[in-house]
Amino acid sequence: MSRPTLLFDLDGTLADTALDLCATMNVILEMHGRDGVPQERVRHLVGGGARLLLERGFRETGTPADEALLDLSFRQFIDYYSRHIADHTKLWPGVRNQLDLLAERKALMAVCTNKPERLSHQLLAMLGIDHYFPVVIGGDTLPVKKPDPEHLFEAIRRLGGDAGHAVMVGDSEADIEAAKNARLPSICVSFGYTRVPVADLGADLVIDHFDAFPEALKTLMPLHFGRA
């Protein structure tokens, strides 16, 4: 039997990155004469990568940015964020324990994120969980990103896994739509960042804490996790 394959989003799923994303976006907005966006609003803007976050930030604070401004702002964002990527970012409660349990069960694990790949590797290392993820597919790894199913399929191929034994774990519409497009089951965390209510995303299961993760896996992957 193929080994179970778990594909994890990063921002909002494995880690609470909103404070650092918020701070970086506001620094860039203020550099261009805009007001900052309150933290509680940023959590609804995250998802789809830094460029889309900036695009939404400019719309939130006035006239939408043109492509030239977005190009410049994106470069400024990456430069600043790479130097402040984990000032406030932390793993969600229970994440490390669940990754340990999955490693014990010989699960294959990858990160599938729309965050740039270099920054994803950097953050995973700073959080001390990079060794769980031999494969990281970022927003710039391929010509496509989530919700395109190829983003997930490439992760499965690089892991040597089987799509028939894979589950996507995320927090937003990009994650759940990617899973649907790939015809993979999905688990959505209720505490992440989404512009669409979690109940409307259409995930197969929703969990409110990573302590509930083992039971979710038993439901979706009984051949692998339905026994001790």
C-alpha positions in Angstrom: 0.0 0.0 0.0 1.2 3.5 -0.8 2.2 5.7 2.2 -0.2 8.4 3.3 0.6 11.8 1.8 -0.3 15.0 3.6 -0.1 18.3 1.8 -0.1 21.4 4.1 -0.7 25.0 3.4 1.7 27.2 5.5 0.2 30.7 6.3 -2.8 30.3 8.5 -2.6 26.5 8.5 0.7 25.5 10.1 1.6 28.9 11.5 0.0 32.1 12.5 1.8 34.5 10.3 -0.7 37.4 10.2 1.2 39.8 12.5 4.4 39.7 10.4 2.4 39.9 7.1 0.4 42.8 8.5 3.4 44.7 9.7 5.2 44.2 6.4 2.2 45.2 4.2 1.7 48.3 6.3 5.3 49.3 6.0 5.1 49.1 2.2 1.7 50.9 2.1 3.0 53.7 4.2 6.1 54.0 2.0 3.6 54.8 -0.8 1.6 57.3 1.2 -1.2 55.0 2.3 -2.7 54.4 5.7 -2.0 51.0 7.3 -4.6 48.3 7.4 -5.8 47.1 10.9 -4.6 43.7 11.9 -8.1 42.3 12.0 -8.6 43.3 8.4 -5.4 41.8 7.2 -6.5 38.3 8.2 -9.2 38.6 5.6 -6.7 39.8 2.9 -4.2 37.0 3.3 -4.3 34.2 0.8 -2.9 33.9 -2.7 0.6 35.2 -2.1 2.3 38.5 -1.3 1.4 40.2 -4.6 -2.3 39.6 -4.2 -2.0 40.7 -0.5 -0.5 44.0 -1.7 -3.1 44.4 -4.4 -5.9 43.9 -1.8 -4.1 46.3 0.6 -3.9 49.1 -1.9 -7.6 48.6 -2.7 -8.4 48.6 1.0 -6.7 52.0 1.4 -7.6 53.9 -1.7 -7.0 53.8 -5.5 -6.0 50.3 -6.7 -2.3 50.0 -7.6 -1.3 49.6 -11.2 1.1 46.9 -12.4 4.2 49.0 -12.1 3.4 49.9 -8.5 2.6 46.3 -7.7 5.9 45.2 -9.2 7.8 47.7 -7.1 5.8 47.1 -3.9 6.2 43.3 -4.3 10.0 43.6 -4.4 10.0 45.9 -1.4 7.6 43.5 0.4 9.9 40.5 -0.1 13.0 42.4 1.0 11.4 43.7 4.2 9.5 40.5 5.0 12.6 38.3 4.6 14.3 40.3 7.4 11.2 40.2 9.7 9.7 36.8 8.7 9.4 35.4 12.2 9.4 38.4 14.5 5.9 37.4 15.8 5.0 34.2 13.8 4.3 31.1 15.8 3.1 27.6 15.1 -0.5 27.0 15.9 -1.1 25.0 19.1 -0.7 21.2 18.5 1.0 21.4 15.1 4.4 20.1 16.2 2.9 17.2 18.1 0.8 16.2 15.1 3.8 16.4 12.7 5.8 14.1 15.1 2.9 11.6 15.1 2.7 11.7 11.3 6.5 11.2 11.0 6.2 8.2 13.3 3.6 6.7 10.9 6.0 7.3 8.0 3.6 9.7 6.3 4.9 11.7 3.3 4.6 15.4 4.0 4.9 18.5 1.8 4.1 22.2 2.0 1.9 23.6 -0.8 1.8 27.3 -0.4 1.4 30.4 -2.5 4.2 32.0 -0.5 7.4 32.3 -2.5 9.4 29.1 -2.1 12.6 30.8 -0.7 10.6 32.5 2.0 8.7 29.3 2.8 12.0 27.4 3.3 13.3 30.2 5.5 10.2 30.3 7.7 10.0 26.6 8.1 13.6 26.5 9.2 13.1 29.4 11.7 10.1 27.6 13.1 12.1 24.4 13.4 9.8 22.2 11.3 11.7 22.1 8.0 12.9 18.6 8.5 9.3 17.3 8.2 8.9 18.6 4.7 11.4 17.3 2.1 9.2 18.9 -0.6 8.0 22.6 -0.6 6.0 23.9 -3.5 5.8 27.7 -3.3 3.9 30.2 -5.3 6.8 30.7 -7.7 8.0 27.1 -7.9 5.8 26.3 -10.9 4.1 28.4 -13.6 0.9 27.8 -11.7 -0.2 28.0 -8.0 -3.2 27.1 -6.0 -6.0 26.6 -6.8 -4.5 25.0 -9.8 -4.4 21.2 -9.1 -0.9 20.9 -10.7 0.5 22.6 -7.6 -0.6 19.7 -5.5 0.1 17.0 -8.1 3.7 18.1 -8.4 4.2 17.9 -4.6 2.8 14.3 -4.7 5.1 13.4 -7.5 8.2 14.8 -5.8 7.3 13.0 -2.6 6.9 9.7 -4.5 3.3 9.5 -3.2 0.0 8.5 -4.7 -2.9 10.9 -5.2 -5.2 8.1 -4.2 -3.7 8.3 -0.7 -3.4 12.0 -0.3 -5.2 14.7 1.7 -4.9 18.5 1.5 -4.9 20.5 4.7 -5.5 24.3 4.5 -7.4 27.3 5.7 -8.6 29.2 2.7 -10.5 29.0 -0.6 -7.3 28.6 -2.6 -6.5 25.5 -0.6 -9.9 23.9 -0.7 -10.5 24.7 -4.3 -7.1 23.2 -5.2 -8.1 20.0 -3.4 -11.4 19.9 -5.3 -9.7 20.6 -8.6 -7.3 17.7 -7.8 -10.1 15.5 -6.6 -8.4 15.1 -3.2 -10.1 15.1 0.2 -9.5 18.1 2.3 -9.3 19.2 5.9 -9.9 22.9 6.7 -8.7 24.6 9.9 -11.3 27.0 11.3 -8.7 29.4 12.8 -6.8 30.5 9.7 -7.2 33.2 7.1 -10.1 33.2 4.7 -12.2 35.7 2.8 -15.0 33.1 2.6 -16.7 31.7 5.7 -15.1 28.3 6.5 -18.5 26.6 6.4 -18.9 27.8 2.8 -15.6 26.5 1.5 -16.8 23.0 1.0 -14.0 21.1 2.8 -14.6 17.5 3.6 -13.9 18.1 7.3 -13.3 21.2 9.5 -11.2 21.1 12.7 -11.1 23.8 15.4 -7.8 22.6 16.9 -5.0 20.3 15.7 -5.9 18.0 18.6 -8.8 17.0 16.4 -6.5 16.1 13.5 -6.0 12.4 14.2 -9.7 11.8 14.2 -10.1 13.7 10.9 -7.4 11.5 9.4 -9.1 8.3 10.6 -12.3 9.5 8.8 -10.6 10.5 5.5 -7.8 7.9 5.5 -9.1 4.9 7.4 -6.7 2.5 5.7 -3.8 4.4 7.1 -5.0 5.9 10.3 -8.0 3.8 11.3 -5.9 1.5 13.4 -3.2 1.9 16.0 
